Amino acid sequence: MSHSPEHHPSPSTAPGPLRRDVCDLFSGGRLTVIPRKAARREQLLAHLTETLFTADREYTEPEVNDALRTVHEDCAALRRYLITSGRLVRTRDGRAYRRAATTL
């Protein structure tokens, strides 16, 4: 019956503030920096996956690059991060990309 402070959700783990947290990485709709810290970069990658790529759709590499260029010029780095994080999957021959099934 006693209240313990550790039972309150942390603002950094609540779903709402996540969007606000990534919004500060953008200026005028453009990504100003690709975060170096892994956890912060994961927040960004989740946001990019949800906003730029439709589930159940296949993309060519130029389409992926074009989508990523809408937010940042270094589309190759962002594409690599999305692949290595498992948020985008690429066919063995590299011709097609799609959102991973596990992306929320």
N, C-alpha and C positions, 0 to 999 in steps of 0.2 A: 504494500500500500504506500510505501515511500517512493518518492520520485527520485530517480537517479539521472544525472545529466547525460550519461552515456547512452541513454535510451532514445534521445532526441536525434532525428536524422540530421546529418551534417549537411550544410548548404551545398557543399561540393559534390555530394552524392545524390542529391534530390534531382529528379528528372527535369524540372522546370529551369533551374539556373544553368543547366548545361548549354542551352541555346544562347543565353546571355553571355556565358563565358566564351563561346566561340565567336560571338558577334564582335568582341573587342579585338579579334584578329583581323577584322575587315575594316576597310575605309572606302566608302563610295562603292560598295559591292565587290571590291577587290581585296584579295588576301594580301596583307602587308608583310607577313612573315610566316615561314613554315617553322613551327615550334621545334626546338631541339630536344626538349624533354619528352620522353616517350608517352607518358600519360596525357600530356597536353596535345601531342600530335594525334593520339588515338581519338581524342574528342573531336579534333578537326576532321580526321578521316571518316568518322561516323557521320558527321554533318555533311561532308561532301558526298558520301555514298548515298545518303538519304535524299539529298536535294538535287544531285546531278544525274543519277542513274536510276532507271525504272527497273523494278524487279521483273523477272520473266522476259527480259529483252536482251538480245545479243547485240553487241557493239563491235565495230571494227576498231583497230588501233587509231586511225584518224578521227573517228567519232569520239573516242575516249579523250584523245588529245584536245579536240575542239571544245569538248565540255569542260575540261580542266582549264583550258586557256581563258575561259570566261571569268575565272577567278584569279589566275596567276600564270605568268609567262613560263615558269619552269614546269611544264606539264609532264616531262619525263620523270622528274623527281617525285612528283605527286603520284604518277601512275605506278612507279616502283613501290612507293610506300603503301599504296592501296593493295598491290599484289602481295607484298611481303606480310602485310597485316592480315591477309586472308579475306579482305572485304570485297575485292574483285578477283575473279578467277579467270585464267587465260587458258585457251586450248593449247595442247602440246605444240602445235605448229605456229602458235602466236597470232593466228588470224582473227580470233574472236575472243571477246571479253564479256563477262556478265557478272552481275551482283552475286555474291555468295549466298547460298540458301540460308546461312545462319545469321545474316545481317538483319538486325531488328529494325 
